[in-house]
Amino acid sequence: MNHTKEILSQVKKLEFSTRHLVDGLLSGNYNSVFKGQGIEFSEIRDYRAGDDTRAIDWKVTARFNRPFIKEFIEERDLHVYFVIDMSGSGSFGTNISKKNKSFEIIASLMFAALRNNDKIGSFLITDSVEKFIPARAGRKHLLYSLGTIVSFTPRSVQTNLENALIHISKTIKRKSIVFVISDFIDETKFLKPLKILRKRHDVIALKISDQRELEIPDVGLIELEDEETGEQILVDTSDVEFRDNYSNLIREKEKHLLSELKKIRIDTVSMSTEQDYGVVLKKFFKKRR
């Protein structure tokens, strides 16, 4: 009973803390960013005077030697999915963990989707898809989804985005908006399945990092442990060359990742746990609009 009350308290806190941002996202941003995503092909028919010439199907027109156009219908709602990395590395954070920061961002986007009458679904992933919540509409479903996310205890601490994304591509049938929330430190080859997912859906990567991952402070000899593999290594942080090399390596890896995501046309939002995610999201939405 106490555990249930704690979960409900966390969900209520998320709703309260994200309310202002939700209003900001909805004031012309959320709607315009995803406008037109709920358009579905209906049929090919003969061209009629007054039809939009941009909708002409040139292949069919050439085959029958008379003009045909593609007709579309507007779907009543959007499906918005959240692919959430629940692996061990998300527990890291200086003042707030990457996982808790991502929960705040997810809650904001979910409430924005709710206010827009969209359906939301979630995939909780580690080295596999551990939990799938199908897309549904309504406040009750949203609260259930958030409660499940904040209380979820994964079976694995490891990450395999490649396996998860392949599974997700086969699961989502209808064109959707897909937010992938992760620190993206996974070493598997996830770019190819991400590109496949992008061909059918509107995919947005939300990359969460922490400043301590970019810089190691001078605190002498310390033992570092990989949250996902358990591997430990003793390092001397007083060595300036070591600290500089480490920072340069991490920055180069991040630069390479962002470059690769750009190549496959994945819109990416990068933010650290210390940043005001509301400012970052609003800036991204404005740019995307």
C-alpha positions, 0 to 999 in steps of 0.5 A, a space after each residue: 500500500 505504501 509503495 502504491 502511495 509513493 508511486 502515485 505521489 511521484 506521478 502527481 509531482 511529475 504532473 505538477 512540475 511539468 504543467 507550465 512546460 506543457 502549456 508552452 509546448 501546446 501554445 503553437 509548438 506541439 501542434 505545428 511540429 507534428 502537424 500533418 503526421 496524421 495523414 493517411 493514403 486513401 486511394 488513387 482516383 481520376 484528376 478533377 478540375 480544381 484538384 491540387 496538382 502536387 497530388 498527381 501520381 505521375 507513374 499511374 498518369 503515364 501508364 493510363 495516359 490521363 491524370 490521376 491523383 493520390 487522395 489522402 484522409 486525415 486521421 483523427 489522432 496521432 500515436 505517440 510512442 516513448 522508447 525508454 532506456 531503463 538500463 543501469 547507466 541511467 542510474 548515474 547522475 550528479 544531482 539528479 539521475 539521467 533516468 529521473 531526468 528522462 521521466 520528467 521529459 517523458 511526462 511533459 511530452 505525454 501530458 502535451 499529447 494528452 491535451 492534443 487528444 493523441 494516443 500514447 504508448 511506451 516500450 521499456 527497454 534494456 537489452 530487450 523490450 521488457 515492457 510494452 504498453 500499447 497506445 491508448 488515449 485518455 488521462 487514466 491510461 497516461 497515469 497508468 503509463 507513468 506509474 508503470 514507468 516510475 515503478 519499473 524494475 528492469 530484469 537486466 542492467 545492460 543495453 542493446 538498442 539494436 535488439 529493442 529497435 528491431 522488435 519495435 519496428 515489427 510491433 508498431 504498424 501504424 505511422 507514429 511519432 517515436 521518441 527514443 530516450 537514452 544516453 546512447 552509450 550502447 556499443 551495439 549497432 543500433 543505427 541501422 534499425 533506427 534508420 529502418 524505424 525512421 523510414 516509416 515513423 517520425 523518430 526523435 532521439 532524446 539524448 540524456 547525459 551528465 556533466 560528470 561523464 564528460 569530465 573527471 574531477 581531480 580526486 586522486 586514485 579512484 575505482 570506476 565501475 561500469 554500471 552495466 557490465 560491472 567492470 572495475 578499473 583503478 585510475 589516477 585522476 590527478 594525472 592531467 593528461 589522463 583527464 584531458 584524454 578522457 574528456 577528448 575521447 568522450 567528446 569525440 564519441 558524442 560528436 561522431 554519434 550526433 553526426 551519424 544520427 544526422 546522416 540518417 535524418 534522425 532529429 536529436 535533442 541533446 541535454 544534460 541532467 543539469 540543463 533546464 529541459 523546458 528551454 531545450 525542448 522549446 528551442 528544438 520545437 521552434 527550430 523544427 517548426 
